[in-house]
Amino acid sequence: MTDLGQPTVLNDYAKAVGQLDDLTTRFATAADRVRHWDALVPACPRWTARKLVIHLGSIHAWALACLGAESEPEVPRFVDHGEALPLWYRDRAAALVTALRQTPPDAPAWTLWGPRVASFWARRQVHETAVHTTDLIATLATAGEPVPEPWSLPEDLALDGLREVVDGFYPRQVRLGRSKGLPGTVRFEVVSNGSSVATIEALGARYTERGSGETYLGTVTGSAEELYLAVWGRAPFPGTAPELAATIRDARLTP
């Protein structure tokens, strides 16, 4: 549940596709700088830089296959033809961006949740790419390789991404049996320039309006970027008691 309406910038399909184009270019630029492809990804210790680039390129290809599909397509397998990985990635990112630009936002598509329309994939791939761009830049830094120019997530993107987790991924995690759900309600308060700009609540597994039986667990306060990266396990929850942070982590809001 949120106290604001639907996303603004990412609610505009053309702008979302343009943002995806920009983000995939940023990711590809970072991939160009990788020299140690076996370098570990800090937030995903089982992944290397190579696996990260292959994952994101494959997910772009899968999202493309979801456009117009009536059922879930398989994620395309990576086949190594000796092509440079940054170039391989660019081809798949460009194919997805081009297809989205040529597809009406309300065109049929298989989706993970919600209305089965193409606009879902513009939004979802923006966030997929934003999180993994953060991963790749962190990998470069950890490996001691040159990193691209400093970058922070735009506030509107991060706020929309926090909503996507709470309203989309978290219920899906419970539905698929990957999460038992929070034992109560957690409130995320987004602040900007010292003022609260949004409040987003993650409810317990029942997904109903909080009533007398819904325990209030606490509030996590921070910038949109801090909270976005925290729910994706890329940063600690800012200023949060260890017990509350552990409860949120244990609830597995994201895959």
C-alpha positions as CSV (number, residue, x, y, z in Angstrom):
1,M,0.0,0.0,0.0
2,T,1.3,3.5,-0.8
3,D,0.1,6.9,0.2
4,L,0.8,8.3,-3.3
5,G,-0.6,7.5,-6.7
6,Q,1.0,5.4,-9.4
7,P,4.6,6.2,-10.6
8,T,4.9,9.4,-12.6
9,V,8.0,9.3,-14.9
10,L,7.9,5.5,-15.3
11,N,4.2,5.7,-15.9
12,D,5.1,7.3,-19.3
13,Y,6.0,4.4,-21.5
14,A,8.2,6.4,-23.9
15,K,10.2,7.9,-21.1
16,A,10.6,4.5,-19.5
17,V,11.9,3.0,-22.7
18,G,14.3,6.0,-23.1
19,Q,15.5,5.4,-19.5
20,L,16.1,1.8,-20.3
21,D,18.1,2.8,-23.3
22,D,20.3,5.1,-21.2
23,L,20.7,2.5,-18.5
24,T,21.7,-0.3,-20.8
25,T,24.3,2.0,-22.4
26,R,25.7,2.8,-19.0
27,F,25.9,-1.0,-18.1
28,A,27.6,-1.7,-21.5
29,T,30.1,1.1,-20.9
30,A,30.9,-0.5,-17.5
31,A,31.3,-3.9,-19.1
32,D,33.8,-2.4,-21.5
33,R,36.1,-1.7,-18.6
34,V,36.1,-5.3,-17.2
35,R,39.5,-7.0,-17.5
36,H,39.1,-9.6,-14.9
37,W,35.9,-11.5,-15.9
38,D,36.3,-13.9,-12.9
39,A,36.0,-11.0,-10.4
40,L,33.3,-11.6,-7.8
41,V,30.1,-9.5,-7.6
42,P,30.0,-8.2,-4.0
43,A,26.2,-8.5,-3.5
44,C,26.1,-11.9,-5.3
45,P,29.2,-13.8,-4.2
46,R,28.4,-16.8,-6.4
47,W,28.4,-14.6,-9.4
48,T,31.4,-13.3,-11.4
49,A,31.5,-10.3,-13.7
50,R,31.1,-12.7,-16.6
51,K,28.0,-14.3,-15.2
52,L,26.5,-10.9,-14.3
53,V,26.8,-9.7,-17.9
54,I,25.5,-12.9,-19.3
55,H,22.6,-12.9,-16.8
56,L,21.4,-9.4,-17.7
57,G,21.8,-9.9,-21.5
58,S,19.8,-13.2,-21.2
59,I,17.1,-11.5,-19.2
60,H,16.8,-8.8,-21.8
61,A,16.3,-11.5,-24.4
62,W,13.7,-13.2,-22.2
63,A,11.8,-10.0,-21.8
64,L,11.8,-9.6,-25.5
65,A,10.4,-13.1,-25.9
66,C,7.6,-12.2,-23.4
67,L,6.3,-9.5,-25.7
68,G,3.3,-11.0,-27.4
69,A,3.6,-14.3,-25.6
70,E,0.6,-16.0,-24.0
71,S,2.6,-18.2,-21.6
72,E,6.0,-17.9,-20.0
73,P,8.9,-18.4,-22.4
74,E,12.1,-20.0,-21.4
75,V,15.1,-17.8,-20.7
76,P,17.4,-18.1,-23.7
77,R,20.5,-20.1,-23.1
78,F,23.9,-18.4,-23.5
79,V,25.9,-19.9,-26.3
80,D,29.5,-18.8,-26.4
81,H,30.6,-18.1,-30.0
82,G,33.7,-16.2,-28.9
83,E,32.0,-12.8,-29.3
84,A,33.2,-10.1,-26.9
85,L,30.7,-10.0,-24.0
86,P,30.1,-6.3,-24.0
87,L,29.2,-6.5,-27.7
88,W,27.0,-9.6,-27.1
89,Y,25.2,-7.6,-24.3
90,R,24.7,-4.5,-26.5
91,D,23.0,-6.6,-29.2
92,R,20.5,-8.0,-26.8
93,A,19.8,-4.7,-25.0
94,A,19.4,-2.9,-28.4
95,A,17.0,-5.6,-29.6
96,L,14.8,-5.2,-26.5
97,V,14.8,-1.4,-26.6
98,T,14.0,-1.4,-30.4
99,A,11.1,-3.9,-29.8
100,L,9.6,-1.8,-27.0
101,R,9.8,1.3,-29.1
102,Q,7.9,-0.5,-31.8
103,T,5.3,-2.0,-29.4
104,P,2.3,-0.2,-28.1
105,P,2.3,-0.1,-24.2
106,D,-1.0,-1.9,-24.0
107,A,0.1,-4.7,-26.5
108,P,-0.3,-8.2,-25.1
109,A,2.6,-9.7,-23.2
110,W,3.3,-12.4,-20.6
111,T,4.2,-10.8,-17.3
112,L,5.2,-11.7,-13.8
113,W,2.2,-10.1,-12.2
114,G,-0.5,-7.5,-13.0
115,P,-1.9,-6.6,-16.4
116,R,-0.4,-8.6,-19.2
117,V,0.8,-5.8,-21.3
118,A,4.1,-4.6,-22.8
119,S,4.5,-1.6,-20.5
120,F,5.2,-4.0,-17.7
121,W,8.5,-4.9,-19.3
122,A,9.7,-1.3,-19.9
123,R,9.3,-0.7,-16.2
124,R,10.7,-4.1,-15.1
125,Q,13.8,-3.9,-17.3
126,V,14.6,-0.4,-16.1
127,H,14.9,-1.7,-12.6
128,E,16.6,-4.9,-13.6
129,T,19.3,-2.9,-15.3
130,A,19.6,-0.3,-12.6
131,V,20.3,-2.8,-9.9
132,H,22.8,-4.8,-12.0
133,T,24.5,-1.6,-13.1
134,T,25.1,-0.9,-9.5
135,D,26.4,-4.5,-9.2
136,L,28.8,-4.1,-12.1
137,I,30.2,-0.8,-10.9
138,A,30.8,-2.3,-7.4
139,T,32.5,-5.3,-9.0
140,L,34.9,-3.0,-10.9
141,A,35.7,-1.0,-7.8
142,T,36.3,-4.2,-5.7
143,A,38.6,-5.6,-8.4
144,G,40.6,-2.4,-8.5
145,E,39.6,-1.6,-12.1
146,P,38.7,1.8,-13.5
147,V,35.0,2.6,-12.8
148,P,32.8,4.9,-14.8
149,E,32.0,8.4,-13.7
150,P,30.1,8.6,-10.3
151,W,26.5,7.8,-10.7
152,S,23.5,7.8,-8.3
153,L,20.0,6.5,-9.0
154,P,17.5,9.2,-9.9
155,E,15.0,9.7,-7.0
156,D,12.0,9.0,-9.2
157,L,13.5,5.7,-10.4
158,A,14.4,4.6,-6.9
159,L,11.0,5.5,-5.5
160,D,9.2,3.6,-8.3
161,G,11.6,0.7,-7.7
162,L,10.7,0.5,-4.0
163,R,7.0,0.5,-5.0
164,E,7.7,-2.3,-7.4
165,V,9.3,-4.5,-4.7
166,V,6.6,-3.9,-2.1
167,D,3.6,-4.1,-4.5
168,G,4.9,-6.7,-7.0
169,F,7.9,-8.8,-6.0
170,Y,7.1,-9.2,-2.3
171,P,3.5,-10.6,-2.9
172,R,5.0,-12.8,-5.7
173,Q,7.6,-14.2,-3.3
174,V,4.9,-15.2,-0.9
175,R,2.7,-16.6,-3.7
176,L,5.5,-18.8,-4.9
177,G,6.3,-20.0,-1.4
178,R,9.7,-18.3,-1.4
179,S,8.7,-16.1,1.6
180,K,6.5,-16.7,4.6
181,G,5.8,-13.0,4.6
182,L,6.5,-10.3,7.2
183,P,5.1,-11.0,10.7
184,G,3.5,-7.6,10.6
185,T,3.8,-4.2,8.8
186,V,7.0,-2.4,8.0
187,R,6.7,1.2,6.9
188,F,9.3,2.7,4.5
189,E,9.5,6.5,4.8
190,V,11.3,8.2,1.9
191,V,12.9,11.5,2.7
192,S,14.3,14.1,0.4
193,N,16.2,17.2,1.6
194,G,15.1,16.4,5.1
195,S,11.4,16.2,4.3
196,S,9.2,13.1,4.0
197,V,8.0,12.7,0.4
198,A,6.4,9.2,0.5
199,T,5.4,6.4,2.8
200,I,5.2,2.9,1.5
201,E,4.0,0.0,3.7
202,A,5.0,-3.7,3.3
203,L,2.2,-5.6,4.9
204,G,2.2,-9.1,6.4
205,A,1.4,-12.2,4.3
206,R,-2.3,-11.4,4.2
207,Y,-2.0,-8.3,2.0
208,T,-5.0,-6.6,3.5
209,E,-5.4,-3.2,5.0
210,R,-3.7,-3.2,8.4
211,G,-6.3,-3.9,11.1
212,S,-6.2,-4.5,14.8
213,G,-4.5,-7.8,14.3
214,E,-1.6,-6.5,12.2
215,T,1.5,-5.9,14.2
216,Y,3.5,-2.7,13.5
217,L,7.1,-3.8,13.3
218,G,8.7,-0.4,12.7
219,T,9.7,2.3,10.2
220,V,12.8,2.4,8.0
221,T,13.7,6.0,7.0
222,G,16.1,7.0,4.3
223,S,16.5,8.4,0.8
224,A,14.7,6.6,-2.1
225,E,18.1,5.3,-3.3
226,E,19.1,4.0,0.1
227,L,15.8,2.1,0.6
228,Y,15.8,0.8,-3.0
229,L,19.3,-0.6,-2.7
230,A,18.5,-2.0,0.7
231,V,15.4,-4.0,-0.2
232,W,17.4,-5.5,-3.1
233,G,20.2,-6.5,-0.6
234,R,22.7,-4.1,-2.1
235,A,23.0,-1.8,0.9
236,P,22.2,-1.9,4.6
237,F,18.9,-0.5,5.8
238,P,19.7,3.0,7.0
239,G,19.5,3.8,10.7
240,T,17.6,0.6,11.4
241,A,17.7,-1.6,14.5
242,P,19.5,-4.9,13.8
243,E,16.4,-6.9,14.8
244,L,14.1,-5.0,12.3
245,A,16.7,-5.2,9.5
246,A,17.0,-9.0,10.1
247,T,13.3,-9.4,10.1
248,I,13.0,-7.7,6.7
249,R,15.9,-9.7,5.3
250,D,14.4,-13.0,6.5
251,A,11.1,-12.1,4.8
252,R,12.9,-12.2,1.4
253,L,11.0,-9.4,-0.3
254,T,13.0,-9.9,-3.5
255,P,14.3,-13.0,-5.3
